[in-house]
Amino acid sequence: MSEQSSVISADDSGKTEAPDRQEKNSSGQGSGDCNGEDPNLSKRQKKKLLKQQKWEDERDLRKQRRKDRKLQRRQQRQSQPEQETGDCQSARKRPRRDVTPSSLRLVVDCGFDSLMLVKDVRKLHKQIQRCYAENRRASHPVQFYLTSMGGQLKQSMDEKDKGWVNWKDITIKTEHYSEVLAKDELVYLTSDSPNVLDELDQQKAYVIGGLVDHNHHKGITYERAKELGIEHAQLPLSSFVKMNSRKVLAVNHVFEIILAYLEKGSWQEAFFTILPQRKGAVAVNQDGENTPEKDEDHDSHSDSDPDTTEPTETRD
């Protein structure tokens, strides 16, 4: 009898203890689920989770605070006198320089599309963008023409800069420049020409070859100018500047040099205002010696985008 009681007691003890252990395990697991935490996480990880949870919980509160601040600023603007508001707005506007448009015409000949790779066409696109922007802010803006527009260049502009169709103060033609302007008014700018351009004729239209070719098609603009029987000339670069690199200038550099000349009236000032410092340009004095040219405007006008300083067929 006693042995049977002993067995029953042991069984009862086992039955009562097992639920206790199960309850403890269940309790511990439930606690972890409620907090959304893994009991194996470190203190730092738990702290990070709590911080993230707090951030999520306060999302609506931050949104409401932003709305309140925006509403407050709007109310403050409305409460200000109209005259005071107008004065503030005019003070924020950039002062507009005195602008005197030039009758001189600058033409970018885009008729070399088939000679360029897609990446070079995109570089030409950026150079044209720079020309347009600089002409818009110039003190003596020229009459800007793009001719033979089409092909890869037009496709690049449509994809990368859809707003180009709304450009102002520019004439864009699909025709060749010789069909748009009178031949006796055209002067092709090419460094292969034996003629040196001393002054700009306001009645002329100066053509810049829109070709990024990495010097693969040397002399092509000079040859085309001779074939058409139009005037040609090179900028007087060698008369004022000595460079430690090739005399190959990007389309936008030639364009900007002419804009700077119209403003300053000096080729030397124009060259040293626009030429990138990487060209290592030094001034050539009257004795034929080279002297370093120090111009504070170098950095402000040099192109920081390497894509826009790629050499073109315009070698001056």
Buried (B, 14 or more C-beta within 10 A) or exposed (E): EEEEEEEEEEEEEEEEEEEEEEEEEEEEEEEEEEEEBEEEEEEEEBEEBEEEEEEEEEEEEEEEEEEEEEEEEEEEEEEEEEEEEEEEEEEEEEEEEEEEEBEBBBBBBBBBBEBBEEEBBBBBBBBBBBBBEBBBEBBBBBBBBBBBBEBBBBBBBEEEBEEBEEBEEBBBBBEBBBEBBEEEBBBBBBBBBEEEBEEBEEEBBBBBBBBBBBEEBEBBBBBBBBEBEBBBBBBBBBEBBBBEEEBBBBBBBBBBBBBBBBBBEEBBBBBBBBBBEEBEBBBBEEEEEEEEBEBEEBEEBBBEEEBBBBBBBBBB
